[in-house]
């Protein structure tokens, strides 16, 4: 299971040696080179033209790697608060502010953040907190939660003389509400790289496995600093490997690395691929009730089963806002009678799969008091792809967390999840389970599940 990189606690030069990024800092160290014969001259004895060529090649190789962020701190400045990020080399940064909630957004090229776990959690001046991570392929983002209305007064990069490090500074200036509102702008949606269109030759059912959160959105955070996004990604990878090994199911992930994918984009990926099933994997946390534990399977509904389910759906649905992304409604809003009928039929199959999954999982893991619930999760709004969201447990529960971090436990869980998926499609006709579809005037794909859908799964 992938875990968050440990903070680098070495001096700056040693840290750069560890990640192989000294080349951009002239004079700090010689670039690495392949093993040389014993008789080869040291670099210092080479002709100057040859040394320049080697240095240039090393610099070009380093420039292809993401810059590394190894330090960050906030400090007071006359007009407000400054956030300073220590980078291995210069980057181009763009900053703006957004409201509801109030945030300052700093967009960067891809950056390898190697910051301490506590970075960004302490309130200081205008900065209530900040988070960081991969926002989209090739793009990183820092989101600063504002303690009060503020604008970005300056973004600058300077070179630190003592070691050649780049200091990226973001100066926040106090502002009144009206000035902040004028400066705020809507976010451009981050469009992830989705799967290719359905292969007409391979007629096996297609399952989209969605690892919750990712990139700049860490999800829940355990007391030991482990992120939900890392835990669920490891489980999602295990499930994908199980399904691929079985050979009966095609599988696609909404994200194959630690990158942010907007909620509506996850739904779009499944619909564009004409998926037969969408499985989203998460883990919950209730710090005020560490005794609460167990897994829960959710299916989509406009009305939540209970207050706890409504609270969880509301929190998960705010993931886009936390990352500074567009919160526009994704597909799945009921607009016509045909869409409503399709959605109702799809949710029926979602519930049947949830019951079959519950049967499989209850033998290998602790289930919550109400193991199957309904709520208005945005990732479950596809009108024509059966969808479930699995909360594996609570990061706030020590017992659940120990299991979530156990390779043996995850192997058992993913085996049972894969078994439930294969069983769900076992009775499909025609062979390979391709459903007949029809298009209405809005281009909606309506699955004729009553005739060609998956066979019912008994609880």
C-alpha positions in Angstrom: 0.0 0.0 0.0 1.4 3.4 -0.9 2.1 5.6 2.1 3.0 9.3 2.3 6.7 9.9 1.9 8.5 10.6 5.1 9.8 14.1 5.6 13.3 14.8 4.6 15.2 15.7 7.8 18.6 16.2 6.2 20.4 19.4 5.5 19.3 20.9 2.1 22.4 19.7 0.2 22.1 16.2 1.6 18.4 16.1 0.8 19.0 17.0 -2.8 21.6 14.3 -3.1 19.0 11.8 -1.8 16.6 12.7 -4.6 19.2 13.2 -7.3 18.5 16.8 -7.9 21.8 18.6 -7.3 22.4 19.3 -10.9 20.4 22.6 -11.1 22.6 24.0 -8.2 25.9 24.8 -9.8 28.9 24.1 -7.6 27.0 22.1 -4.9 28.0 18.7 -6.3 29.2 17.0 -9.4 26.4 15.3 -11.5 26.1 11.6 -11.2 27.6 9.5 -14.0 27.8 5.8 -15.0 30.4 3.7 -13.3 33.8 4.6 -14.9 36.9 2.4 -15.7 39.6 2.9 -13.1 41.8 4.6 -15.7 39.3 7.3 -16.6 40.2 10.8 -15.7 38.3 12.6 -13.0 35.9 15.3 -14.2 38.1 18.1 -12.9 40.9 16.9 -15.4 38.6 16.9 -18.4 38.8 19.6 -21.0 36.6 22.5 -20.2 34.4 22.0 -23.3 33.8 18.3 -22.3 33.0 19.4 -18.7 30.5 21.9 -20.0 28.8 19.3 -22.1 28.5 16.9 -19.2 27.1 19.6 -16.9 24.6 20.7 -19.6 23.4 17.1 -20.1 23.0 16.7 -16.3 21.1 19.9 -16.0 18.8 18.9 -18.9 18.1 15.5 -17.2 17.3 17.3 -13.9 15.0 19.8 -15.6 12.9 16.9 -16.8 12.2 15.9 -13.2 9.6 17.7 -11.1 11.0 20.3 -8.7 11.1 19.1 -5.1 9.6 21.0 -2.2 11.4 20.2 1.0 10.3 23.0 3.3 7.5 25.5 3.9 6.8 28.0 6.6 4.5 31.0 7.3 5.5 34.3 8.7 4.1 37.8 9.3 4.7 40.6 6.9 3.5 44.2 7.2 0.4 43.8 5.0 -0.5 40.3 6.2 1.0 36.8 6.0 3.7 35.2 3.8 3.9 31.5 2.9 7.5 30.5 1.8 8.1 27.2 0.0 11.7 25.9 -0.4 12.1 24.3 -3.8 15.0 22.5 -5.6 14.7 24.8 -8.6 12.6 27.7 -9.9 9.0 27.1 -11.1 6.3 29.3 -12.7 3.5 30.0 -10.2 0.0 31.5 -10.7 -2.1 32.6 -7.7 -5.7 33.7 -7.3 -8.5 33.6 -4.7 -11.8 31.9 -4.5 -14.8 32.3 -2.1 -17.3 29.9 -0.6 -15.1 28.8 1.1 -12.4 31.6 1.1 -9.2 30.2 -0.3 -6.0 31.3 -2.1 -5.0 28.9 -4.9 -1.4 28.6 -6.1 -1.0 26.6 -9.4 2.4 25.1 -10.2 3.9 22.7 -12.6 4.2 19.2 -11.1 6.1 19.4 -7.8 7.3 16.5 -5.7 6.2 17.6 -2.2 8.5 16.2 0.5 7.2 18.2 3.4 6.8 17.2 7.1 3.4 15.6 8.0 2.6 18.7 10.2 3.1 21.2 7.4 0.0 23.3 6.8 -1.9 22.3 9.8 -1.0 25.2 12.1 -3.0 28.5 11.9 -0.9 31.6 11.4 -2.2 35.0 10.6 -4.3 35.0 7.5 -3.5 31.3 6.9 -6.0 29.0 8.6 -4.3 26.0 7.0 -2.9 24.8 3.7 -2.6 21.6 1.7 -0.8 20.6 -1.4 -0.4 17.8 -4.0 -0.9 16.8 -7.6 -4.0 18.4 -9.0 -3.9 17.0 -12.5 -1.4 15.3 -14.7 1.7 17.6 -14.8 0.1 20.1 -12.5 0.4 20.7 -8.7 -1.6 23.0 -6.5 -1.3 24.6 -3.1 -4.7 25.5 -1.5 -4.5 28.0 1.4 -7.6 28.2 3.6 -8.0 31.8 4.6 -8.7 32.8 8.2 -10.3 36.0 6.8 -10.8 37.8 3.5 -7.4 38.4 1.9 -5.9 38.8 -1.6 -2.7 37.6 -3.1 -0.4 40.7 -3.1 2.7 39.1 -4.6 4.1 35.8 -5.9 7.8 35.7 -6.4 10.8 33.3 -6.6 14.3 34.1 -5.4 17.5 32.2 -5.0 18.8 31.6 -1.5 22.5 32.5 -1.7 23.9 30.0 0.8 22.8 26.8 -1.1 21.1 27.9 -4.3 17.6 26.8 -3.2 14.6 28.5 -4.7 12.3 30.3 -2.4 8.7 30.7 -3.6 6.9 33.3 -1.6 3.2 34.0 -1.6 2.2 37.2 0.2 -1.4 37.5 1.4 -2.8 40.9 2.2 -5.8 41.7 4.3 -8.9 42.7 2.4 -12.5 43.7 3.0 -15.3 41.4 1.8 -16.2 43.5 -1.3 -12.6 43.7 -2.5 -12.2 40.0 -2.0 -15.4 39.2 -3.9 -14.2 41.3 -6.8 -10.8 39.5 -6.8 -12.3 36.0 -6.5 -12.7 33.9 -9.6 -14.3 30.6 -10.4 -12.1 27.6 -10.8 -11.4 26.0 -14.1 -12.3 22.3 -13.9 -9.5 19.8 -13.8 -10.0 17.3 -16.5 -8.4 14.0 -15.9 -7.2 11.6 -18.5 -10.0 9.1 -18.8 -10.0 5.7 -20.2 -10.4 5.1 -23.9 -13.8 4.2 -25.4 -15.1 0.7 -25.0 -13.3 -1.9 -27.1 -16.0 -3.4 -29.4 -13.9 -6.7 -29.7 -13.5 -7.4 -25.9 -17.0 -8.0 -24.7 -16.1 -8.8 -21.1 -17.9 -6.6 -18.5 -16.0 -3.4 -17.7 -15.6 -2.3 -14.1 -14.3 1.1 -13.1 -12.5 1.1 -9.7 -12.4 4.5 -8.1 -9.8 5.1 -5.4 -11.3 8.0 -3.4 -9.6 11.4 -3.0 -6.0 11.8 -4.3 -3.4 14.5 -5.0 -4.2 17.7 -3.2 -7.2 16.1 -1.6 -5.9 13.7 1.2 -9.4 12.7 2.5 -9.5 11.7 6.1 -6.3 11.7 8.1 -5.5 9.1 10.8 -4.0 10.1 14.1 -0.6 8.7 13.0 -0.6 10.9 9.9 -1.6 8.3 7.3 -3.9 9.6 4.6 -7.1 8.0 3.4 -6.1 8.6 -0.2 -3.1 6.3 0.3 -4.9 3.5 2.0 -7.8 3.3 -0.5 -5.4 3.6 -3.4 -3.6 0.5 -2.1 -6.8 -1.4 -1.8 -8.0 -0.3 -5.2 -4.8 -1.5 -6.8 -5.2 -4.9 -5.0 -8.7 -5.2 -6.3 -7.6 -4.4 -9.9 -4.9 -7.0 -9.7 -7.3 -9.6 -8.5 -9.8 -8.9 -11.3 -7.1 -8.9 -14.0 -5.7 -12.2 -12.7 -9.2 -13.8 -13.0 -9.4 -12.8 -16.6 -13.2 -12.6 -16.7 -13.5 -8.8 -16.0 -11.9 -5.8 -17.7 -11.0 -3.1 -15.2 -10.0 0.6 -15.3 -9.0 2.9 -12.5 -10.2 6.5 -12.3 -6.7 7.4 -11.1 -3.6 5.3 -11.4 -1.4 7.5 -9.2 -1.6 10.1 -6.5 -3.5 12.7 -8.5 -6.7 14.7 -7.9 -9.7 13.8 -10.0 -12.9 15.9 -9.7 -16.0 14.1 -8.6 -18.0 14.7 -11.8 -15.0 13.6 -13.8 -15.0 10.2 -12.1 -18.6 9.8 -13.2 -17.8 10.9 -16.7 -14.9 8.4 -17.0 -17.3 5.6 -16.2 -20.0 6.8 -18.6 -17.6 7.6 -21.5 -16.2 4.1 -21.2 -19.7 2.6 -21.1 -18.8 0.8 -17.9 -20.9 -2.0 -16.5 -20.1 -1.2 -12.8 -18.5 1.6 -10.8 -16.9 0.8 -7.4 -15.6 3.7 -5.3 -13.4 2.9 -2.3 -13.1 5.2 0.7 -12.4 5.1 4.5 -14.3 7.3 7.0 -13.2 9.0 10.2 -15.1 10.3 13.3 -12.6 11.7 15.7 -15.3 12.4 18.3 -16.3 8.7 18.4 -13.2 6.5 18.2 -15.2 3.5 19.3 -17.2 3.5 16.1 -15.9 1.0 13.5 -16.8 -1.3 10.7 -17.4 -1.1 6.9 -20.4 0.3 5.2 -21.6 0.0 1.6 -23.5 3.0 0.1 -25.7 3.2 -2.9 -27.0 6.5 -4.4 -30.3 8.1 -3.4 -31.7 11.6 -3.2 -32.6 11.0 0.4 -30.1 9.7 2.9 -30.8 6.7 5.0 -29.9 8.5 8.2 -28.2 11.7 9.5 -24.7 10.1 9.6 -25.0 9.0 5.9 -26.1 12.5 4.9 -23.1 14.0 6.9 -20.7 11.7 5.2 -22.1 12.4 1.7 -22.0 16.1 2.3 -18.3 15.9 3.4 -17.3 13.8 0.4 -19.2 16.0 -2.0 -17.0 19.0 -0.9 -13.8 17.3 -2.1 -13.8 19.5 -5.3 -14.1 22.7 -3.2 -11.3 21.6 -1.0 -9.0 21.3 -4.1 -10.2 24.5 -5.6 -11.9 22.8 -8.5 -15.2 23.4 -10.2 -18.2 22.1 -8.3 -20.7 22.0 -11.1 -23.2 19.2 -11.1 -22.1 16.1 -12.8 -24.2 13.8 -15.0 -27.1 12.1 -13.4 -29.6 14.9 -12.7 -33.1 13.7 -13.6 -34.4 15.7 -16.5 -36.8 13.5 -18.4 -39.1 10.5 -17.7 -36.7 8.3 -19.7 -33.8 9.4 -17.5 -35.8 8.8 -14.4 -36.8 5.3 -15.4 -33.2 4.5 -16.3 -31.8 5.9 -13.0 -34.4 3.9 -11.1 -33.5 0.7 -12.9 -29.7 1.4 -12.5 -30.1 2.0 -8.7 -32.0 -1.3 -8.5 -29.0 -3.1 -9.9 -26.7 -1.0 -7.6 -28.6 -2.3 -4.6 -28.4 -5.9 -5.8 -24.7 -5.7 -6.2 -24.4 -4.0 -2.8 -26.2 -6.9 -1.2 -24.0 -9.4 -2.9 -20.9 -7.5 -1.8 -22.1 -7.3 1.7 -22.6 -11.1 1.8 -19.0 -11.6 0.7 -17.4 -9.0 2.9 -19.2 -9.8 6.1 -17.2 -13.0 6.4 -13.8 -11.3 6.4 -14.4 -7.9 8.0 -16.3 -6.1 10.6 -19.4 -4.4 9.3 -21.0 -1.3 10.7 -24.4 -1.3 12.6 -26.2 -0.4 9.3 -23.9 -2.1 6.7 -26.0 -1.0 3.6 -27.1 2.6 3.5 -28.1 5.2 0.9 -27.0 8.8 0.5 -26.5 11.5 -2.2 -22.9 10.9 -3.1 -22.0 12.8 -6.3 -19.9 9.9 -7.6 -23.0 7.6 -7.4 -25.1 9.8 -9.7 -24.5 8.1 -13.0 -28.0 7.3 -14.5 -26.8 4.3 -16.5 -23.9 2.7 -14.6 -24.6 0.7 -11.4 -22.5 2.3 -8.7 -21.6 1.7 -5.1 -19.3 3.4 -2.6 -17.5 1.2 0.0 -16.3 2.7 3.2 -13.8 0.2 4.4 -13.7 1.3 8.0 -12.8 4.3 10.2 -9.3 5.8 10.4 -10.4 7.2 13.8 -10.7 3.6 15.2 -7.4 2.0 16.1 -8.7 -1.5 15.4 -9.9 -0.5 12.0 -6.7 1.4 11.2 -4.6 -1.6 12.1 -6.6 -3.7 9.7 -6.5 -1.1 6.9 -2.7 -1.1 7.2 -2.4 -4.9 7.2 -1.4 -6.6 3.9 -3.0 -9.8 5.0 -6.3 -8.2 5.7 -6.4 -6.2 2.5 -5.7 -9.4 0.5 -8.7 -11.1 2.1 -10.9 -8.1 1.4 -9.9 -7.6 -2.2 -10.3 -11.3 -2.9 -13.9 -11.1 -1.6 -14.7 -7.9 -3.5 -13.4 -9.5 -6.7 -15.5 -12.6 -6.0 -18.6 -10.5 -5.5 -18.0 -8.6 -8.8 -17.5 -11.8 -10.8 -20.6 -13.3 -9.3 -22.6 -10.2 -10.2 -21.8 -10.7 -13.8 -21.9 -14.5 -13.8 -25.4 -14.8 -15.4 -25.2 -12.1 -17.9 -26.5 -12.5 -21.5 -25.6 -12.1 -24.2 -22.2 -13.7 -23.8 -19.6 -11.3 -22.3 -22.3 -9.1 -20.9 -22.6 -6.3 -23.4 -26.0 -4.6 -22.8 -28.2 -3.3 -25.6 -28.5 0.4 -25.4 -30.7 3.2 -26.7 -30.2 6.9 -27.0 -32.8 9.5 -26.1 -32.8 13.0 -27.4 -30.2 14.1 -24.8 -27.8 11.4 -25.8 -28.4 9.4 -22.6 -27.4 5.8 -22.8 -30.2 3.7 -21.5 -29.3 0.1 -20.5 -31.9 -2.5 -21.2 -30.9 -4.2 -18.0 -34.2 -6.0 -17.7 -33.3 -8.1 -20.7 -29.5 -8.0 -20.8 -28.4 -6.9 -17.4 -26.6 -8.8 -14.6 -28.5 -11.6 -13.0 -30.0 -10.8 -9.6 -27.8 -11.4 -6.6 -29.4 -12.9 -3.6 -28.6 -11.2 -0.2 
